Amino acid sequence: MTASGRAFEVGTSASLHAFHALPWATNEEGELHSHHYRVESVVERGELDERGMVCDLDALDAALAETLGTLEGTDLEAIRPADAEAVTVEILARWLHGALRDRVRAAGGEFLAVRVWETESAFGGYRGPV
């Protein structure tokens, strides 16, 4: 990001169908249940590259599709970190950031934000440098 705090950005989104459970919930959320998530990835760069781009959108789209493909139809417990009780949208967003980070950096990105939409109006996210 530039000293002014301004950056260029590009992004893509894709869907994911996966399962999780929230052990502290007393309703159906406490049992294994599915969600149809919408995942957004937004790449930022302080200045455009020599092509006038933040990064190649095709490369970003392919990276997101491949990463989500590894999770499609799975129980997200498989990616739960030891320091979390469950895979929430925030935890999933952080995991996706880590899974996409190297490919985004190679494509020219400087920062990556990931948002995981659980419903049409509710999301969790994670943003950091790549």
PyMOL commands that set and color helices and strands:
alter all, ss='L'
color gray80, all
select helices_A, chain A and resi 28-30+57-71+76-79+89-106
alter helices_A, ss='H'
color red, helices_A
select strands_A, chain A and resi 8-20+33-45+111-117+123-129
alter strands_A, ss='S'
color yellow, strands_A
deselect
rebuild
show_as cartoon
